[in-house]
Amino acid sequence: MTTTRQTTVVIFGASGDLTNRKLIPALFNLHLKHRLPEKFSVVGVSRSPFSHEDFRKKVEEGVKEFSPATYNPRRWARFAESIYYHSGDSTKLEDVHELHKFLNDLEDSKANRLYYLSTAPSLYIPTAENLGLTDMADERNGWRRLIVEKPFGVDLASAQQLNWALHKIFKEEQIYRIDHYLGKETAQNILFLRFANTILEPVWNRNYVDHVQITVSESVDVGHRAGYYDQSGVVRDMFQNHLLQLLALVTKEPPSTLDADALRNEKSKVFAAIPPIHLKDTVRAQYDGYCEIEGVAPNSQTPTYAALKLYINNWRWEGVPFYLRSGKAMAAKTSEINVVFRRPPLTMFENGTDESFTNNVLTIRIQPDEGTSLKFEAKMPDANVTRSVVMDFDYATSFGECLIPDAYERLLHDALNGDATLFTRSDNIEYAWKIIDPVIHGWETSPKAPPLVTYPVGSWGPKDADDLMGKGRVWLQLEGMDAAKNGGEK
Ligand code: BG6
């Protein structure tokens, strides 16, 4: 961090969970790494009546709990001096005027400011409007940036409305829409893997790739977020953002530079090439017992699991199916991408036509057990048959245990530095909703919608998702690498 200007991060919705779990631990870690501006403050804003000291204690507990490896009372005390709290309702103009006065008293006249919208989404527009009305978006005396947490809208229309409302006050370059998956080291590594190595790019296309699987499974259930989740469901909660972002990283064309707009142009191009998803290529399911959870409607039709098959109609990917799935209360927490290559054109070995002859698979493990592995065939010693073996890179072995920073640390650092590469541009978000909206709408209204099925807690989801894969293809999962026995659908 090079700036000598005073900089303030203002967190709206500061009494919420995200501040404790992610934002303050991330800022504290940046402080420890000397990556914050020298003159730096954090101001928490919400309606709850905390004193500065109460708020410092509250967020200290968050750091102890969620970043125990880096917590240190002496260094915390130093950082805590830069933390302040201001009580107010950001939807009330007079309260925002008060906040403005508070900030002006705290800062010198040339300070930069990063606003973080971590409130309920219904407060995004009124809060931004009040920032506009109080001249708090004005950049004459220092930059003003706005981070917007997800969810960014609940469909295309509401996302467009939110974009329009924000653009009335902030320029696009001032807006940083968060998708924390983009801040994950392993997600960032996808572009490095593809474009910093020469061996992959020549085979990264329809001529060599049979299909691609993206799995983001969670073992947790909806827990205390049932009220939100029952309105949202897995497709809005996970697919519209995280899974589509991973898909874009795997499929987009190499940009001419690593510049934020060049990268985001390629993302929009790949999203624009996705034709409407057929309802027959979708599976929706709910885990057993979901409807009994407090906060969930008794006959809720909200899916907690979904699987989709989609295509990308461009030169590189024409005809290659992409299978995406995600769910709560599944067998394990894992986010991984499997690029499954075609089988050799001729299988001349003794087990060549046998079930045990498998495709090469490149597995990108986003989390946990971060790394990348390549499964390929080798000759079994003393026999004329092949067996699958795995070449593995894992972060812990290659780079040491503690080096993977939390996604929010990277994202906050980038926003403070004005680097929007890992944030979603307005058109990216709208394209993503254009892909997802018809699926949700079809499920709610079409007679062709697949039935909502159930799956046992702790399983890998419903059988219908296996059927979605088509002949000879199976979902690969953790122990399932050896189950990759597929000959292709065509
Ligand atoms: C959030 C979703 O965006 O991502 C949650 O709202 C989900 O429902 C979470 O649990 C998953 O993130 P991670 O980083 O734990 O995979």
Residues whose N, C-alpha, C, O or C-beta is under 5 A from the ligand:
A	BS01	BG6	D237
